[in-house]
């Protein structure tokens, strides 16, 4: 749902409304499922919009930190996949 809202608000060129999505999600600390429980495609899309929003608001350190964590997660996933394939070979 958040990704659809991001897409709509970005098409409307409404950065302030996009920020409200992150504020609302942050307020739901107890009732939201873990981020990892969502499909990978939705997580990537969410991180993309989160990064674009931080970049538009000139929070460059937040963008760099977010991208570093994302790249680290991708590297870990690829390494795990490669090790799994090697052990099956």
BELPE-V300594 format. One record per run of one state. SS is the DSSP state (helix for helix, strand for strand, loop for the rest). FROM is the first residue (numbers start at 1). TO is the last residue. If there is no record, write none. Layout:
BEGIN
SS/FROM/TO  SS/FROM/TO
END
This chain:
BEGIN
loop/1/1  helix/2/11  loop/12/14  helix/15/27  loop/28/34  helix/35/37  loop/38/39  helix/40/56  loop/57/59  helix/60/88  loop/89/89
END
